[in-house]
Amino acid sequence: MLRGIVNYLGLQLGWLACAWGAANGLPWLGPLVVAVHLGIHLYWSAERRREAVFIVIVTLLGLVVDSLQKVSGLVVYAADFPALPWLAPPWIVAMWTLFATAINSSLKWLDGRYGLAAILGAVFGPLSYRAGAALGAASFSYSEGLSLAVLALIWAAVMPALVWINARSLDVFQHPKQTN
């Protein structure tokens, strides 16, 4: 239970460091806090290798999702990455890394609950972006209502996908292929 509480508090602190840092010209602050949180998370993890692989998968998925949101104009990020203007900035990708640590910790209770994961994703995914916009870390090119509706659809798919990917990665690491 302590790990779940520490994970939840780290998730909140890391999110705030990412969004506040991006909004206030300190885009490195969030990734730094996330790196510390990730180190603690992996240190406490009983299955470090599996957890690390899952976190990398989620981080890469997040890079793709938020880069597509950026390219489409759905979300405009503060503290952008000017060298690669089509790529989501590191601080938002760090948020995906951070979020990945919650799937097997403070959000473990979502295992196998794909419908609930979709509902929670549809509600809390857009709220996270809205909170980031309120801090000045992001803005929407389209109307806020339309942007949040599209984000709700995206997160209604992403959240159960993360739960499913986690379950499959657990299967792969618990039942490796037999070679003869």
C-alpha positions as a Markdown table, in Angstrom:
| # | Residue | x | y | z |
|---|---|---|---|---|
| 1 | Met | 0.0 | 0.0 | 0.0 |
| 2 | Leu | 2.9 | 2.4 | 0.8 |
| 3 | Arg | 4.2 | 1.9 | -2.8 |
| 4 | Gly | 0.8 | 2.8 | -4.2 |
| 5 | Ile | 0.7 | 6.0 | -2.1 |
| 6 | Val | 4.2 | 7.0 | -3.0 |
| 7 | Asn | 3.5 | 6.2 | -6.6 |
| 8 | Tyr | 0.4 | 8.4 | -6.6 |
| 9 | Leu | 2.2 | 11.3 | -4.8 |
| 10 | Gly | 5.1 | 11.0 | -7.3 |
| 11 | Leu | 2.7 | 10.9 | -10.2 |
| 12 | Gln | 1.1 | 14.2 | -9.0 |
| 13 | Leu | 4.4 | 15.9 | -8.2 |
| 14 | Gly | 5.9 | 14.8 | -11.5 |
| 15 | Trp | 2.9 | 15.9 | -13.5 |
| 16 | Leu | 3.0 | 19.3 | -11.8 |
| 17 | Ala | 6.8 | 19.6 | -12.3 |
| 18 | Cys | 6.3 | 18.8 | -16.0 |
| 19 | Ala | 3.4 | 21.2 | -16.6 |
| 20 | Trp | 4.6 | 24.0 | -14.4 |
| 21 | Gly | 8.2 | 23.8 | -15.6 |
| 22 | Ala | 7.1 | 23.9 | -19.3 |
| 23 | Ala | 4.8 | 26.9 | -18.6 |
| 24 | Asn | 7.6 | 28.8 | -16.7 |
| 25 | Gly | 10.6 | 28.3 | -19.0 |
| 26 | Leu | 12.0 | 25.3 | -17.0 |
| 27 | Pro | 11.1 | 22.4 | -19.4 |
| 28 | Trp | 13.9 | 20.2 | -17.9 |
| 29 | Leu | 12.4 | 20.3 | -14.4 |
| 30 | Gly | 9.6 | 17.8 | -15.1 |
| 31 | Pro | 11.8 | 15.2 | -16.9 |
| 32 | Leu | 14.3 | 15.5 | -13.9 |
| 33 | Val | 11.6 | 14.9 | -11.4 |
| 34 | Val | 10.2 | 12.0 | -13.5 |
| 35 | Ala | 13.7 | 10.4 | -13.7 |
| 36 | Val | 13.9 | 10.4 | -9.9 |
| 37 | His | 10.4 | 9.0 | -9.6 |
| 38 | Leu | 11.3 | 6.4 | -12.2 |
| 39 | Gly | 14.4 | 5.3 | -10.3 |
| 40 | Ile | 12.4 | 4.9 | -7.1 |
| 41 | His | 9.7 | 3.0 | -9.0 |
| 42 | Leu | 12.1 | 0.6 | -10.6 |
| 43 | Tyr | 14.1 | 0.1 | -7.4 |
| 44 | Trp | 10.8 | -1.0 | -5.7 |
| 45 | Ser | 9.6 | -3.1 | -8.6 |
| 46 | Ala | 9.6 | -6.8 | -8.1 |
| 47 | Glu | 9.8 | -7.3 | -11.9 |
| 48 | Arg | 12.2 | -4.6 | -12.9 |
| 49 | Arg | 12.9 | -5.9 | -16.4 |
| 50 | Arg | 9.2 | -6.3 | -17.3 |
| 51 | Glu | 8.3 | -3.0 | -15.8 |
| 52 | Ala | 11.1 | -1.2 | -17.6 |
| 53 | Val | 10.1 | -2.7 | -21.0 |
| 54 | Phe | 6.4 | -1.7 | -20.3 |
| 55 | Ile | 7.5 | 1.8 | -19.4 |
| 56 | Val | 9.5 | 2.1 | -22.6 |
| 57 | Ile | 6.6 | 0.9 | -24.7 |
| 58 | Val | 4.2 | 3.4 | -23.1 |
| 59 | Thr | 6.7 | 6.2 | -23.5 |
| 60 | Leu | 7.1 | 5.5 | -27.2 |
| 61 | Leu | 3.3 | 5.2 | -27.6 |
| 62 | Gly | 3.0 | 8.6 | -25.8 |
| 63 | Leu | 5.6 | 10.1 | -28.1 |
| 64 | Val | 3.6 | 9.0 | -31.1 |
| 65 | Val | 0.2 | 10.1 | -29.7 |
| 66 | Asp | 1.3 | 13.5 | -28.5 |
| 67 | Ser | 3.3 | 14.1 | -31.7 |
| 68 | Leu | 0.2 | 13.4 | -33.7 |
| 69 | Gln | -1.8 | 15.7 | -31.5 |
| 70 | Lys | 0.8 | 18.4 | -32.0 |
| 71 | Val | 1.1 | 17.9 | -35.8 |
| 72 | Ser | -2.7 | 18.0 | -36.1 |
| 73 | Gly | -2.9 | 21.2 | -34.1 |
| 74 | Leu | -5.1 | 19.7 | -31.5 |
| 75 | Val | -2.7 | 20.6 | -28.7 |
| 76 | Val | 0.0 | 23.4 | -28.8 |
| 77 | Tyr | 2.8 | 22.8 | -26.3 |
| 78 | Ala | 4.7 | 25.4 | -24.3 |
| 79 | Ala | 8.5 | 24.9 | -24.2 |
| 80 | Asp | 8.4 | 23.2 | -27.5 |
| 81 | Phe | 11.3 | 21.3 | -29.0 |
| 82 | Pro | 12.4 | 23.7 | -31.9 |
| 83 | Ala | 15.0 | 21.3 | -33.4 |
| 84 | Leu | 12.2 | 18.8 | -34.2 |
| 85 | Pro | 9.1 | 20.9 | -34.6 |
| 86 | Trp | 6.9 | 17.9 | -35.4 |
| 87 | Leu | 7.9 | 16.0 | -32.3 |
| 88 | Ala | 6.2 | 16.3 | -28.9 |
| 89 | Pro | 8.4 | 18.1 | -26.4 |
| 90 | Pro | 10.4 | 16.0 | -23.9 |
| 91 | Trp | 8.4 | 17.2 | -20.9 |
| 92 | Ile | 5.1 | 15.8 | -22.3 |
| 93 | Val | 6.8 | 12.6 | -23.2 |
| 94 | Ala | 8.1 | 12.4 | -19.6 |
| 95 | Met | 4.5 | 12.6 | -18.5 |
| 96 | Trp | 3.8 | 9.4 | -20.4 |
| 97 | Thr | 6.8 | 7.7 | -18.7 |
| 98 | Leu | 5.4 | 8.9 | -15.4 |
| 99 | Phe | 1.9 | 7.7 | -16.1 |
| 100 | Ala | 3.3 | 4.3 | -17.1 |
| 101 | Thr | 4.6 | 3.8 | -13.6 |
| 102 | Ala | 1.1 | 4.1 | -12.3 |
| 103 | Ile | -0.4 | 1.2 | -14.3 |
| 104 | Asn | 1.2 | -1.5 | -12.1 |
| 105 | Ser | 1.0 | 0.6 | -8.9 |
| 106 | Ser | -1.6 | 3.1 | -8.0 |
| 107 | Leu | -3.8 | 2.0 | -11.0 |
| 108 | Lys | -3.2 | -1.7 | -10.6 |
| 109 | Trp | -6.9 | -2.1 | -9.8 |
| 110 | Leu | -7.7 | -1.4 | -13.4 |
| 111 | Asp | -6.3 | -4.8 | -14.5 |
| 112 | Gly | -8.9 | -6.5 | -16.8 |
| 113 | Arg | -11.4 | -3.7 | -16.5 |
| 114 | Tyr | -11.2 | -2.3 | -20.0 |
| 115 | Gly | -14.6 | -0.6 | -20.0 |
| 116 | Leu | -13.8 | 1.2 | -16.8 |
| 117 | Ala | -10.4 | 2.1 | -18.1 |
| 118 | Ala | -12.1 | 3.6 | -21.2 |
| 119 | Ile | -14.5 | 5.6 | -19.1 |
| 120 | Leu | -11.8 | 6.9 | -16.8 |
| 121 | Gly | -9.5 | 7.7 | -19.8 |
| 122 | Ala | -12.3 | 9.6 | -21.5 |
| 123 | Val | -12.9 | 11.7 | -18.4 |
| 124 | Phe | -9.4 | 12.2 | -16.8 |
| 125 | Gly | -7.3 | 12.3 | -20.0 |
| 126 | Pro | -8.9 | 15.5 | -21.3 |
| 127 | Leu | -9.0 | 16.9 | -17.7 |
| 128 | Ser | -5.2 | 16.5 | -17.5 |
| 129 | Tyr | -4.7 | 18.4 | -20.7 |
| 130 | Arg | -7.2 | 21.1 | -19.6 |
| 131 | Ala | -5.3 | 21.4 | -16.3 |
| 132 | Gly | -2.0 | 21.8 | -18.2 |
| 133 | Ala | -3.6 | 24.5 | -20.4 |
| 134 | Ala | -4.8 | 26.3 | -17.2 |
| 135 | Leu | -1.2 | 26.3 | -16.0 |
| 136 | Gly | 0.0 | 27.6 | -19.4 |
| 137 | Ala | 1.8 | 24.4 | -20.5 |
| 138 | Ala | -0.4 | 23.9 | -23.5 |
| 139 | Ser | -3.3 | 25.4 | -25.4 |
| 140 | Phe | -5.8 | 24.3 | -28.0 |
| 141 | Ser | -5.9 | 25.4 | -31.6 |
| 142 | Tyr | -9.5 | 24.5 | -31.9 |
| 143 | Ser | -12.3 | 25.4 | -29.5 |
| 144 | Glu | -11.8 | 24.0 | -26.1 |
| 145 | Gly | -15.0 | 21.9 | -26.2 |
| 146 | Leu | -14.0 | 20.3 | -29.5 |
| 147 | Ser | -10.4 | 19.7 | -28.4 |
| 148 | Leu | -11.5 | 18.1 | -25.1 |
| 149 | Ala | -14.1 | 15.9 | -27.0 |
| 150 | Val | -11.4 | 14.7 | -29.3 |
| 151 | Leu | -9.0 | 14.1 | -26.4 |
| 152 | Ala | -11.8 | 12.1 | -24.7 |
| 153 | Leu | -12.1 | 9.8 | -27.7 |
| 154 | Ile | -8.3 | 9.4 | -27.9 |
| 155 | Trp | -8.0 | 8.6 | -24.1 |
| 156 | Ala | -11.1 | 6.3 | -24.2 |
| 157 | Ala | -8.9 | 4.2 | -26.6 |
| 158 | Val | -5.5 | 4.8 | -25.0 |
| 159 | Met | -6.3 | 3.9 | -21.4 |
| 160 | Pro | -7.7 | 0.4 | -22.1 |
| 161 | Ala | -4.9 | -0.2 | -24.6 |
| 162 | Leu | -2.4 | 0.5 | -21.8 |
| 163 | Val | -4.1 | -1.9 | -19.5 |
| 164 | Trp | -4.2 | -4.5 | -22.3 |
| 165 | Ile | -0.5 | -4.0 | -23.2 |
| 166 | Asn | 0.4 | -4.3 | -19.6 |
| 167 | Ala | -1.5 | -7.6 | -19.3 |
| 168 | Arg | 0.2 | -8.9 | -22.5 |
| 169 | Ser | 3.7 | -7.9 | -21.3 |
| 170 | Leu | 3.0 | -9.8 | -18.1 |
| 171 | Asp | 2.0 | -12.9 | -20.1 |
| 172 | Val | 5.2 | -12.6 | -22.2 |
| 173 | Phe | 7.5 | -12.4 | -19.1 |
| 174 | Gln | 5.7 | -15.1 | -17.1 |
| 175 | His | 5.4 | -17.5 | -20.0 |
| 176 | Pro | 8.4 | -17.2 | -22.3 |
| 177 | Lys | 8.5 | -19.2 | -25.4 |
| 178 | Gln | 10.0 | -22.6 | -25.1 |
| 179 | Thr | 12.9 | -23.4 | -27.4 |
| 180 | Asn | 13.9 | -26.9 | -28.2 |
